[in-house]
């Protein structure tokens, strides 16, 4: 989540072996997010992290790490700021792509972004998402919000199988992956994993704890 401590945490994630850093731009009503990310968003907003401040944070992170940086936010923020203005400004300060969690693939199709598909997505929607996604396809492993779960979603394997039959795009699985064991299991199916809530929980204990957690995920995937 964008905030005062984000550059330090991004350096820790890079040191732990992360391939990409997703930076949340806080929104007051994050429909796709569970309690951990909601709490982080509320904290960021309380710090005064609005769109301009988040872009400044992104610029600072980009100056300190060599990883691809992907802002993740919601459509209302982009609509208020300006769709293409946001995309241009984000890329100018270091974003390699965007994730807009609640923006359907056929809305603002000219906005280059990482597309999301879920177990409920039809083959037609998956095909359209894969054709327009920016670099990789985000597989939402559950029909629900983000957050740690006790076990890997059984919906992931059939979603990966179905998606691989429709596209050659890289597939990264997220939502509900919170332990090295779950990451390893997901990594046997998909090309990578996205870990949000569990990483934020580790970050609450400081940069060293986050680096250690990311290193455990990295080890589980190799």
C-alpha positions in Angstrom: 0.0 0.0 0.0 1.3 3.4 -0.9 2.5 5.2 2.3 5.4 6.8 4.0 7.1 3.4 4.7 6.5 2.0 1.2 10.0 2.7 -0.3 11.6 0.8 2.6 9.2 -2.1 2.3 9.7 -2.3 -1.5 13.5 -2.5 -0.9 12.8 -5.3 1.6 10.6 -7.2 -0.9 13.3 -6.9 -3.6 15.9 -8.2 -1.2 13.7 -11.1 -0.3 13.4 -12.1 -4.0 10.2 -10.6 -5.3 9.9 -10.3 -9.1 7.2 -7.6 -9.1 6.0 -5.1 -6.5 2.3 -4.3 -6.5 1.5 -0.9 -4.8 -2.0 -0.3 -3.7 -3.5 3.2 -4.3 -6.0 3.4 -1.4 -9.7 3.7 -2.1 -12.4 4.3 0.5 -14.6 1.4 -0.6 -12.3 -1.4 -1.9 -14.9 -4.0 -2.8 -12.4 -6.7 -3.8 -10.4 -6.5 -0.6 -10.6 -8.2 2.7 -9.9 -6.8 6.2 -6.1 -6.6 6.0 -6.0 -4.6 2.8 -8.9 -2.5 3.9 -7.1 -1.6 7.1 -4.0 -0.7 5.2 -6.0 1.5 2.8 -7.6 3.3 5.8 -4.2 3.9 7.3 -2.9 5.2 4.0 -5.8 7.6 3.6 -5.3 8.7 7.2 -1.7 9.6 6.3 -3.0 11.8 3.5 -2.3 9.4 0.6 -4.4 10.7 -2.2 -3.7 10.1 -5.9 -1.0 12.8 -6.2 0.7 11.6 -3.1 0.5 8.0 -4.3 2.2 8.9 -7.5 5.0 10.7 -5.6 5.4 7.5 -3.5 5.6 5.5 -6.7 8.3 7.8 -8.0 10.3 7.4 -4.8 10.0 3.6 -4.9 11.0 3.5 -8.6 14.2 5.4 -7.7 15.1 2.8 -5.1 14.3 -0.6 -6.6 14.9 -2.2 -10.0 11.7 -4.3 -10.0 8.6 -3.7 -12.2 6.1 -1.7 -10.2 2.3 -2.2 -10.6 -0.2 0.2 -9.0 -3.4 -1.5 -8.0 -6.6 0.5 -7.4 -10.2 0.9 -8.3 -12.1 2.4 -11.3 -13.6 5.3 -9.4 -10.1 6.7 -8.6 -9.1 6.7 -12.3 -12.5 8.1 -13.4 -12.0 11.0 -11.0 -8.4 11.6 -12.0 -8.8 10.9 -15.7 -8.3 7.5 -17.3 -5.5 8.2 -19.7 -4.1 11.0 -17.5 -3.7 8.5 -14.7 -2.1 5.9 -17.0 0.3 8.4 -18.4 1.3 9.9 -15.1 1.7 6.5 -13.4 4.0 5.3 -16.2 6.0 8.6 -16.2 6.9 8.0 -12.5 7.8 4.3 -12.8 4.7 2.1 -13.2 5.2 -0.8 -15.6 1.5 -1.6 -15.8 -1.7 -1.2 -13.8 -4.3 -3.3 -12.1 -7.8 -2.0 -11.8 -9.7 -4.5 -9.7 -13.2 -3.6 -10.5 -12.9 -2.6 -14.2 -14.4 -5.1 -16.6 -12.3 -6.0 -19.6 -14.7 -4.4 -22.1 -14.8 -1.0 -20.2 -12.0 1.5 -21.1 -10.4 -1.2 -23.4 -7.8 1.3 -24.5 -6.4 1.5 -21.0 -3.4 -0.9 -20.9 -3.6 -3.0 -17.7 -3.3 -6.4 -16.3 -6.6 -8.2 -16.7 -8.2 -10.4 -14.0 -10.2 -13.6 -14.5 -12.0 -15.7 -12.0 -13.4 -19.2 -11.7 -16.8 -17.7 -12.7 -15.4 -16.2 -15.9 -16.6 -17.7 -19.1 -14.2 -19.0 -21.8 -15.2 -16.0 -23.9 -14.3 -13.5 -21.2 -11.0 -15.3 -20.5 -10.1 -15.2 -24.2 -10.9 -11.4 -24.4 -9.0 -10.7 -21.2 -6.0 -12.7 -22.4 -5.9 -10.9 -25.7 -5.9 -7.5 -24.1 -3.9 -8.1 -20.9 -0.7 -6.2 -20.3 2.0 -8.8 -19.9 0.4 -11.4 -17.7 -3.1 -12.6 -16.6 -4.1 -12.3 -13.0 -6.0 -15.5 -11.9 -8.4 -14.7 -9.0 -8.4 -18.1 -7.2 -11.7 -17.5 -5.3 -15.1 -15.9 -5.8 -14.7 -13.4 -3.0 -12.4 -10.8 -1.4 -8.7 -10.9 -0.8 -7.3 -12.3 2.4 -5.5 -15.2 4.0 -7.1 -18.6 3.8 -6.4 -21.9 5.5 -5.9 -23.8 2.2 -5.4 -23.2 -1.5 -8.6 -22.8 -3.4 -9.7 -26.0 -5.2 -11.0 -23.7 -8.0 -7.4 -22.8 -9.0 -6.5 -26.0 -10.8 -9.5 -26.1 -13.1 -9.2 -22.4 -13.8 -5.5 -22.8 -14.8 -6.4 -25.8 -17.0 -9.2 -23.9 -18.7 -7.2 -20.8 -19.2 -4.1 -22.6 -20.6 -6.4 -24.1 -23.2 -7.3 -20.6 -24.3 -4.1 -18.6 -24.1 -0.3 -18.7 -23.9 -0.2 -15.7 -21.6 1.7 -16.0 -18.3 -0.7 -16.8 -15.5 -0.2 -15.5 -12.0 -2.5 -16.7 -9.2 -3.6 -14.5 -6.4 -6.3 -13.9 -3.7 -6.0 -16.2 -0.7 -2.4 -17.3 -1.1 -0.8 -16.7 2.2 1.8 -19.3 3.1 4.9 -20.7 1.5 3.2 -24.1 1.2 0.2 -22.5 -0.6 2.6 -20.6 -2.9 4.4 -23.8 -3.8 1.2 -25.6 -4.6 -0.1 -22.7 -6.7 3.3 -22.4 -8.4 3.0 -26.0 -9.6 -0.1 -24.9 -11.5 0.5 -21.3 -12.5 3.5 -19.4 -13.6 3.7 -17.3 -10.4 1.8 -16.1 -7.4 0.5 -12.7 -6.1 0.6 -12.4 -2.3 -1.1 -9.3 -0.8 -2.7 -9.7 2.6 -0.1 -12.0 4.1 2.7 -9.7 2.9 0.9 -6.7 4.5 0.6 -8.6 7.7 4.4 -9.3 7.6 5.0 -5.6 6.7 3.2 -4.6 9.9 6.1 -6.1 11.8 8.6 -4.1 9.8 10.8 -4.4 6.7 13.0 -7.2 8.1 9.9 -9.4 8.7 8.7 -8.6 5.2 12.0 -9.5 3.6 12.1 -12.8 5.6 8.5 -13.7 4.5 9.2 -12.9 0.8 12.4 -15.0 1.0 10.3 -17.9 2.3 7.9 -17.6 -0.6 10.8 -17.3 -3.1 12.3 -20.5 -1.6 9.0 -22.3 -1.9 8.8 -21.5 -5.6 12.2 -22.6 -6.5 
